[in-house]
C-alpha cells in the first residue's frame, strides 16, 4: 500500500480549482510551447521572415510577442500566488529574505544571459538564420549550461518564497 499522507498534506496548500492557479499553469505551459512551435515553423518555412521583410524584423516581432506573453505569465503567476493558501512556516523574515536572495541571483542570471546573447540570441534568432559569431562562453554560461532557464526558475521560486 502507498501512504498518500504527505501528498494529501501538500495538496491542502494548493487550491488547484482556483481560476488564478489554472490561468498560471496554462500560461506557464503555453509560453515555451508557443515560441518553440513558432520558431520551428519559421525555421522550416521562413514565412515570418517573408511577411516582415527580413529575418531581423521577424525575430524582433516574435521577441516582442514573447516578452508580452511573459508579462501575462508573470501577472497570472502573481495573482495565483496571492490567492493560494500560505504555509505558516514561510511567513517570517528568513523566508522573505531567502526568497529575495534567490530572486536576485535569478535576475542576475537572466539579465547577464540577455546581455551576453543580445536580443536576437535570446529570442530565437538562430531559427531565423541569425547566428552568433561564436559560442558564448562568458558569464553566466561559464557557470551554467542554461542560465536563462535556471534564472527564470530561481526568480519564480524566490517570488514564491517572498
DAVEN-V728935 format. One record per pair of residues at least 6 apart in sequence whose C-alpha atoms are under 7 Angstrom apart, sorted by the first residue. I is the first residue (numbers start at 1). J is the second residue. D is the distance in whole Angstrom. If there is no record, write none. Layout:
# DAVEN-V728935
i = <I & I>
j = <J & J>
d = <D & D>
This chain:
# DAVEN-V728935
i = <13 & 13 & 14 & 14 & 15 & 16 & 20 & 20 & 20 & 21 & 23 & 24 & 24 & 24 & 24 & 27 & 28 & 31 & 39 & 39 & 40 & 42 & 42 & 42 & 43 & 43 & 48 & 49 & 49 & 52 & 55 & 59 & 59 & 59 & 59 & 63 & 81 & 90 & 95 & 95 & 96 & 96 & 99 & 99 & 99 & 99 & 100 & 100 & 102 & 102 & 102 & 103 & 103 & 103 & 103 & 106 & 106 & 106 & 106 & 107 & 107 & 109 & 109 & 109 & 109 & 110 & 110 & 110 & 110 & 112 & 113 & 113 & 113 & 114 & 125 & 140 & 141>
j = <85 & 86 & 84 & 85 & 84 & 22 & 76 & 79 & 80 & 80 & 76 & 73 & 76 & 77 & 80 & 73 & 73 & 69 & 124 & 127 & 127 & 48 & 127 & 128 & 127 & 128 & 58 & 55 & 58 & 58 & 128 & 120 & 123 & 125 & 128 & 123 & 160 & 161 & 161 & 162 & 161 & 162 & 158 & 159 & 161 & 162 & 158 & 162 & 154 & 155 & 158 & 154 & 155 & 158 & 159 & 151 & 152 & 154 & 155 & 151 & 155 & 140 & 147 & 148 & 151 & 147 & 148 & 151 & 152 & 140 & 140 & 147 & 148 & 122 & 131 & 147 & 147>
d = <5 & 7 & 6 & 6 & 6 & 7 & 6 & 6 & 5 & 5 & 6 & 6 & 5 & 5 & 6 & 5 & 6 & 7 & 7 & 6 & 7 & 6 & 7 & 7 & 5 & 6 & 6 & 5 & 5 & 5 & 5 & 7 & 7 & 6 & 7 & 5 & 7 & 7 & 6 & 7 & 6 & 4 & 4 & 6 & 5 & 5 & 6 & 7 & 6 & 7 & 5 & 6 & 4 & 5 & 6 & 4 & 6 & 5 & 5 & 6 & 6 & 6 & 6 & 6 & 5 & 7 & 5 & 5 & 7 & 6 & 6 & 7 & 6 & 6 & 7 & 6 & 6>
